[in-house]
Amino acid sequence: MSSSKTVLSLDSEAVFSLKDGINFKKSPDDGKCYIIYKENGELKACKNQCKHQGGLFIKDIEDLDGRTVRCTKHYWKLNVSTMQYVNPPDSFTQDELDVVMTDEGGLQLVEVIVWDPWLADPQDPQELQEGEVSYLTHACMELQLGGKKMIFDPWLTGPAFARGWWLLHEPPADSMERLCMADLIYISHMHSDHLSYPTLKSLSATRPDVPIYVGDTSRPVFWMLEKRQVQLTNINVVPFGIWQNIDEHLRFMILKDEVHPELDTCIIVEYKGHMILNTVDCTRPNYGRLPHNVDLMMSDFAGGASGFPMTFSGGKYTESWKADFIKNERKKLMNYKAQLVKSLQPKIYCPFAGYFVEAHPSDRYYKMFTILCTNSVLGSG
Ligand code: FES
């Protein structure tokens, strides 16, 4: 189900003045910017809004064909003649706006608005009791929803990312017991601070049949379970954007990420008509379309797991360069999250999934070893 709205209108004079190639236009109504590409009398159009984190495009001066725009935020490039991003290569397609010519020779840019699946079968909010949501650790949250216990992304023991990340907070002493008593567990994606095999190994020894739910991503969340000695027998892969009804008061829906649809997901849980939105690590959850005014929103707020540039050394990658880089990246991410929260206006916002330390004390040995090896390779040791 979808509806459409006109986001920009141009009169015949403005249409006549469109030049071949890239044209930037601003709506006088709301100040939003659009790109219109003209070639052989044909027109294509899109919002001037980068798919990555909503940056503004400008002309790419390196593109001599005049078909590419460059994002001012992190320099992604979009070929507007095809609406394909060329950097990152083979990655995303920009959503096009419909170009509708009017009888008077003007044009309208029309946005097709995709129906918001969480609006299906709305429920009236009912009264709640206190203490139904408990934080366990990192991205692991326990929801007590009436008679049902739901747990998100249980990482309760062991390291993640090949000993690179360790839990900052000790989980509650009974957290494993609580996990074993869960009625449903949601695992958002395959990264090991969300899909923790040490945790699942302990869980499967006690409750192999605990219902686990994951989204139907093209890269499966679970693989090589047996090799990892994890025997879970009740893994449910669910389609995106469809309510999964658990009982008369509880349902949830998994949605995909726009930037990493092959692996990242987020979730909406609704209990007695109250909504919890957990965007987890999604870069642009559900293509930027999310419910407003939810009762509780949770999201990550820390930098990603990429080894760049921490594992780089030499040249410009000094310790102070890295410190500045990290500071700036954190600032950018925090700003982005703040904007998202501001636009969605949840009643409560809970930043989570950032509580880890990057080195266990015992890892000092490995760090020293790496530095010694690097120095000896560079001939400075
Ligand atoms: S590259 Fe455009 S917002 Fe990041």
Residues whose N, C-alpha, C, O or C-beta is under 5 A from the ligand:
A	BS01	FES	C50 H52 Q53 G54 G55 C71 K73 H74 Y75 W76
